[in-house]
């Protein structure tokens, strides 16, 4: 899970054109070996709207965040 601009930086970058296929293959191998499901999510509308407390408290989201699947990834 990462902010939308993180994913856009990889998905739309000319040097990472085969990146999605490589990530899919790797995630499928990990998923089958560990018998777990792997998902890739984007945090939309969360730019500067999420915060992680560095005092060892659990992370929390603020603002009008939406968690959506990353297009093209499982």
Buried (B, 14 or more C-beta within 10 A) or exposed (E): EBBBEEBEEBBEEEEEEEBBEEBBEEBEEEBEEEEEEBEBBBBBEBEEEBEEEEEEEEEEEEEEBEEEEBEEBE
